[in-house]
Amino acid sequence: MLMMCALAACSDDFDPGSLVSKTRVLAVQADTPFALPGQQVQLNALAYDPEGRALSWGWGECEAVESTAAVDCLRAARFEGLRIGPNLTTHTLTVPNTQASYAGVVVIACPGTIEAGTTQTMPIVCRDAEGNALPLSEFELGLKRIFVRPSAQNLNPRIDGLTIDGVDWAEDMVPSARCKQADCSEFANQEIVVRADDASEQGVDNAGLPITEQSVTHFFATGGEFDDEYKLARSGDNKWHARKEDAGKRITFWFVVRDDRGGVSWIERALQVP
């Protein structure tokens, strides 16, 4: 589970959460969402900055604290304990020998440099290339939880396929947005279907109770509008259309599938608006 900013989309009030119009960390994947004490877990972050700025990263670790807020994990990790640097989209966690139910990893993505200091209630400062301290709305702070389990395991959800208007949307395929009018003054809806396994694992939990996962697909793009920001994976069909202000742009899409036990997977595609 990744909890960013206000635990949801961090876009402007008038933008849908699916529209990526600022620096965003869309997901953090753990190769082992359920892990054993002493096990190494590899984390991989999916992030985007619309301005193409180089991102500085900060990673810190905390054992389960009473609060699930990212800022409390950051305070527990302390600035001195952060791993900070450019292009650090991955991090390796050695799960502590703990009786806690999870280990926390705080992640920071800053379009500039990360320094010690205070931003609102956050004990860090993100400075842009001109040295200006950015408000919290302009960088990302989140928490990824790795569940510590002695027996029950979990894998990341499987994405089986993706289609656009009934055609397989291959990784190297960049389709054009369909126009509603001949002069492309309006754009038509396009059907996007993400095929993901809604129950990639079934088994029992630590108490011996049966588990059946439910996965959710989250839809993100750098332009246009989706009918729905997320759908249950078993009904991963959605509609998207370009807007007038997207004309001539290449739009990037991300389809992020999350299960309800900390697993996450994603795929990325692109589309050209005429």
C-alpha positions as CSV (number, residue, x, y, z in Angstrom):
1,M,0.0,0.0,0.0
2,L,1.4,3.4,-0.9
3,M,-0.1,6.4,0.8
4,M,0.8,9.7,-0.8
5,C,0.1,13.3,0.5
6,A,-3.6,13.2,1.4
7,L,-3.8,9.4,0.9
8,A,-5.2,10.0,-2.6
9,A,-4.5,12.0,-5.7
10,C,-2.4,15.1,-5.1
11,S,-3.6,17.1,-8.2
12,D,-5.1,20.6,-8.1
13,D,-8.6,20.7,-6.7
14,F,-10.1,21.1,-10.2
15,D,-8.1,18.3,-11.8
16,P,-9.2,14.6,-11.5
17,G,-6.8,12.3,-9.7
18,S,-6.3,10.5,-13.0
19,L,-4.7,13.6,-14.6
20,V,-0.9,13.7,-14.0
21,S,-0.3,17.4,-14.2
22,K,2.4,17.7,-11.5
23,T,5.2,15.7,-10.0
24,R,3.7,12.4,-9.0
25,V,4.7,9.1,-7.6
26,L,2.0,6.8,-8.9
27,A,3.0,3.6,-7.3
28,V,5.8,1.8,-5.4
29,Q,6.1,-2.0,-6.0
30,A,7.7,-4.4,-3.6
31,D,8.9,-7.7,-5.2
32,T,7.7,-9.4,-2.0
33,P,4.7,-7.6,-0.6
34,F,4.6,-10.1,2.3
35,A,8.0,-10.9,3.7
36,L,9.8,-12.7,6.5
37,P,12.0,-11.1,9.1
38,G,15.5,-10.8,7.7
39,Q,14.4,-11.1,4.1
40,Q,15.5,-8.6,1.5
41,V,12.7,-6.8,-0.4
42,Q,13.4,-4.8,-3.6
43,L,11.2,-1.6,-4.0
44,N,10.6,0.1,-7.4
45,A,8.9,3.5,-7.8
46,L,6.9,4.7,-10.7
47,A,7.1,8.5,-11.0
48,Y,6.6,11.3,-13.5
49,D,7.4,15.0,-13.7
50,P,5.5,16.8,-16.5
51,E,8.4,19.3,-16.8
52,G,11.0,16.7,-17.3
53,R,13.0,17.8,-14.3
54,A,15.5,15.4,-12.7
55,L,14.1,14.1,-9.5
56,S,15.9,13.7,-6.2
57,W,14.8,10.7,-4.1
58,G,14.8,10.1,-0.4
59,W,14.2,6.7,1.1
60,G,13.9,5.9,4.8
61,E,12.9,3.0,7.0
62,C,10.8,2.7,10.1
63,E,9.4,-0.2,12.0
64,A,5.6,0.0,12.5
65,V,4.7,3.1,14.3
66,E,1.4,3.8,15.9
67,S,0.4,6.2,13.1
68,T,0.2,5.1,9.4
69,A,1.0,8.6,8.3
70,A,4.1,9.0,6.1
71,V,5.3,12.0,8.1
72,D,5.5,9.9,11.3
73,C,7.6,7.3,9.5
74,L,9.8,10.1,8.2
75,R,10.2,11.4,11.7
76,A,11.1,7.9,13.0
77,A,13.6,7.4,10.2
78,R,15.1,10.9,10.9
79,F,16.8,12.9,8.1
80,E,20.2,11.5,9.0
81,G,18.8,8.0,8.2
82,L,17.5,8.9,4.7
83,R,19.2,7.5,1.6
84,I,19.1,10.6,-0.7
85,G,20.3,11.1,-4.3
86,P,19.3,11.5,-7.9
87,N,17.7,8.7,-10.0
88,L,17.2,6.5,-6.9
89,T,13.9,4.9,-8.1
90,T,14.8,1.6,-6.4
91,H,15.5,0.7,-2.8
92,T,16.4,-2.5,-0.9
93,L,14.8,-3.1,2.5
94,T,16.1,-5.8,4.9
95,V,13.0,-6.6,6.9
96,P,13.8,-6.1,10.6
97,N,13.4,-8.8,13.1
98,T,10.3,-7.4,14.6
99,Q,7.0,-8.4,16.2
100,A,5.3,-5.6,14.3
101,S,2.8,-6.5,11.6
102,Y,4.6,-4.4,9.0
103,A,7.8,-2.5,8.1
104,G,7.4,1.0,6.8
105,V,9.4,2.7,4.0
106,V,9.0,6.4,3.5
107,V,9.7,7.7,-0.1
108,I,10.3,11.3,-1.2
109,A,10.4,12.5,-4.8
110,C,11.6,16.1,-5.2
111,P,12.1,18.0,-8.5
112,G,15.2,19.6,-7.1
113,T,17.3,18.8,-4.0
114,I,16.2,17.4,-0.6
115,E,17.5,19.1,2.5
116,A,17.0,19.0,6.2
117,G,14.4,21.6,7.4
118,T,10.7,22.0,7.7
119,T,7.9,22.2,5.1
120,Q,4.6,22.7,6.8
121,T,4.7,19.8,9.3
122,M,7.2,17.8,7.2
123,P,10.8,17.6,8.5
124,I,12.4,18.1,5.1
125,V,12.7,20.8,2.5
126,C,12.6,20.3,-1.3
127,R,14.4,23.1,-3.2
128,D,14.1,23.7,-6.9
129,A,16.9,24.6,-9.3
130,E,16.8,28.3,-8.2
131,G,17.0,27.4,-4.5
132,N,13.4,28.1,-3.7
133,A,11.7,25.9,-1.1
134,L,8.7,24.2,-2.7
135,P,5.4,23.8,-1.0
136,L,4.3,20.2,-0.2
137,S,1.9,20.3,-3.1
138,E,4.9,20.4,-5.5
139,F,6.7,17.3,-4.3
140,E,5.7,13.9,-3.0
141,L,6.0,12.2,0.3
142,G,4.5,8.7,0.8
143,L,4.6,5.5,2.8
144,K,4.9,2.0,1.5
145,R,4.1,-0.8,4.0
146,I,5.8,-4.3,3.7
147,F,3.7,-6.8,5.7
148,V,5.7,-9.1,7.9
149,R,4.2,-12.5,7.8
150,P,5.7,-15.8,9.0
151,S,3.7,-18.0,6.6
152,A,1.1,-16.3,4.4
153,Q,2.5,-15.0,1.2
154,N,1.4,-12.5,-1.5
155,L,2.5,-11.9,-5.1
156,N,2.0,-8.8,-7.1
157,P,-1.2,-8.9,-9.4
158,R,-0.8,-10.1,-12.9
159,I,-1.8,-7.9,-15.9
160,D,-2.8,-10.2,-18.7
161,G,-3.4,-7.7,-21.5
162,L,-4.6,-4.3,-22.7
163,T,-6.7,-3.2,-25.6
164,I,-7.7,0.2,-27.1
165,D,-10.9,0.2,-29.2
166,G,-10.8,-3.6,-29.3
167,V,-7.2,-3.8,-30.6
168,D,-4.3,-5.1,-28.5
169,W,-2.3,-2.1,-27.3
170,A,1.3,-3.3,-27.7
171,E,4.2,-1.6,-25.9
172,D,5.6,-0.2,-29.2
173,M,2.2,0.9,-30.5
174,V,1.4,4.7,-30.4
175,P,-2.2,5.0,-31.8
176,S,-3.8,8.3,-32.7
177,A,-6.7,9.8,-30.7
178,R,-10.0,9.5,-32.7
179,C,-11.6,12.8,-33.7
180,K,-15.4,13.3,-33.2
181,Q,-15.4,16.1,-35.8
182,A,-13.6,16.2,-39.2
183,D,-11.6,19.2,-38.0
184,C,-10.7,17.5,-34.7
185,S,-12.4,20.3,-32.7
186,E,-13.9,17.5,-30.6
187,F,-12.6,14.0,-29.8
188,A,-14.4,10.7,-29.5
189,N,-14.5,8.3,-26.6
190,Q,-12.0,5.5,-26.9
191,E,-12.6,2.2,-25.2
192,I,-9.7,1.0,-23.0
193,V,-9.8,-2.4,-21.4
194,V,-7.1,-3.6,-18.9
195,R,-7.2,-7.4,-18.4
196,A,-6.0,-8.2,-14.9
197,D,-6.4,-11.3,-12.7
198,D,-8.8,-10.3,-10.0
199,A,-7.7,-13.2,-7.8
200,S,-4.1,-14.0,-8.6
201,E,-3.8,-15.8,-5.3
202,Q,-6.1,-17.8,-3.0
203,G,-5.1,-19.4,0.2
204,V,-5.2,-18.9,3.9
205,D,-4.0,-16.2,6.2
206,N,-2.0,-16.5,9.4
207,A,-5.2,-17.3,11.3
208,G,-6.1,-20.1,8.8
209,L,-8.9,-18.1,7.3
210,P,-9.5,-18.3,3.5
211,I,-8.2,-15.4,1.4
212,T,-9.6,-14.3,-1.9
213,E,-8.0,-11.1,-3.3
214,Q,-9.9,-8.3,-5.0
215,S,-7.8,-6.1,-7.3
216,V,-8.5,-2.5,-8.5
217,T,-7.2,-0.9,-11.7
218,H,-6.2,2.8,-11.4
219,F,-6.1,4.9,-14.6
220,F,-3.6,7.7,-15.1
221,A,-2.7,9.9,-18.1
222,T,-0.9,13.2,-18.8
223,G,-3.9,14.5,-20.7
224,G,-7.5,13.8,-21.6
225,E,-10.3,12.5,-19.4
226,F,-11.3,9.1,-18.2
227,D,-14.9,8.2,-17.3
228,D,-13.6,6.5,-14.2
229,E,-10.4,7.0,-12.2
230,Y,-10.4,3.4,-11.1
231,K,-12.4,0.2,-11.7
232,L,-12.5,-3.3,-10.2
233,A,-10.0,-5.4,-12.1
234,R,-12.7,-7.9,-13.1
235,S,-14.4,-5.0,-15.0
236,G,-11.3,-3.1,-16.2
237,D,-13.1,-1.4,-19.1
238,N,-13.0,2.4,-19.2
239,K,-13.5,5.2,-21.7
240,W,-11.0,8.1,-22.4
241,H,-11.1,11.1,-24.7
242,A,-8.7,13.8,-25.5
243,R,-9.4,17.5,-24.8
244,K,-9.0,20.5,-27.1
245,E,-5.9,21.5,-25.1
246,D,-4.3,18.1,-25.8
247,A,-4.1,18.7,-29.6
248,G,-0.7,17.9,-31.0
249,K,0.5,16.3,-27.7
250,R,1.8,12.8,-27.0
251,I,-0.1,11.5,-24.0
252,T,1.4,9.0,-21.6
253,F,-0.8,6.5,-19.9
254,W,-0.2,4.3,-16.8
255,F,-2.5,1.5,-15.8
256,V,-1.8,0.5,-12.2
257,V,-3.4,-2.6,-10.7
258,R,-3.4,-3.0,-6.9
259,D,-4.6,-5.9,-4.8
260,D,-5.8,-5.5,-1.3
261,R,-2.7,-7.0,0.4
262,G,-0.1,-4.5,-0.8
263,G,0.6,-6.0,-4.2
264,V,0.9,-3.7,-7.2
265,S,1.8,-3.9,-10.9
266,W,1.6,-1.5,-13.9
267,I,2.1,-1.0,-17.6
268,E,2.8,2.2,-19.5
269,R,1.6,3.2,-23.0
270,A,1.5,6.3,-25.2
271,L,-1.0,7.9,-27.6
272,Q,-0.7,10.8,-30.1
273,V,-3.4,13.5,-30.3
274,P,-3.7,14.9,-33.8
